[in-house]
Structure formats: structure tokens, C-alpha cells
Amino acid sequence: MLNTTLCYIEQNGSYLMIHRIKKKNDMNKDKWIGVGGKLEAGESPHDCARREVLEECGVYPKDLKYRGVVTFVSNEFGTEYMHLFTASGYDGEINYDCNEGKLEWVEKSKVRELPIWEGDKIFFDLLDKGSPFFSLKLIYEGDRLVFHTVEY
């Protein structure tokens, strides 16, 4: 079982996202996602989110908010618990050429037009509505979302 974080930095109605085009054998290949990665031993989800944003973007997230836990169940990739965060800003200068892909600001209204995971649309809806802390379970067969449930 994998424990990961994902953070969306918000600014001027946009999210900072990575177009995952650089790594070989990347389960997120060609998709647009937030900034994040695997928890290391001894890290809290908050610690991991801060470290991953710093490593991938070169900045420190401000006003980090823990928004929910997303449980991905996949017949190809197993189970992953993803701790979802947003940040209202950052300190430092963004390095737009990160080792995971290309960083870009994407207007929130345009995110769903990009190649993203089907289940990501559900958590973007929850984020947009300002939902309280949530647990979202997504079950995939290949790239196809076959079931989801949300609890608060």
C-alpha cells in the first residue's frame, strides 16, 4: 500500500499543475496533476507535502490546508492513500522545469478539459465547493473509473 500527498497551490483563480511528460514508466504519464509524492519514513502528510512542493517547485507552500484523503484502488497499480492539500500561496521563486514534468498555472475553469484522471474531477468539484474534510474512494479498472464514494 502506498501513502502519497498531492498539493494544489492556488493563485489568481488557477492551480499550479505538472504535465507529467518526463518520467518513463510513469503511471501518470501525459496526465496533469498537482505536486506531490510518496511519504518517507517518519514524515507526516504535512511534512511530505511541504517537502515535495519544495523539491519539485523550489518553493515553500503557504497556508497549507489538509482537504481530504483519496483512496485509489486499481487493478493495475494496487491501493494508494493520497493525502490531498491546497495552499493559498508560496514563498520563493518557482522552478517551472521540474524533474517530473512541466509546471504550469491552469485556470480552475479549464482543469477538467485537460487529460486528468476521471476521479480527479470529483475531488476538484469538492475543492471548488469548499467541502469539509472528505474521504473519497475511487475504484479503477485500467484508466476507467468504475466506482466512487464520498464521505465527510
Secondary structure, 3 states (H helix, E strand, C coil): CEEEEEEEEEECCEEEEEECCCCCCCCCCCCEECEEEECCCCCCHHHHHHHHHHHHHCCEEECCEEEEEEEEEECCCEEEEEEEEEECEEECCCCCEECCEEEEEEEHHHHHHCCCCHHHHHHHHHHHCCCCCEEEEEEEECCEEEEEEEEC
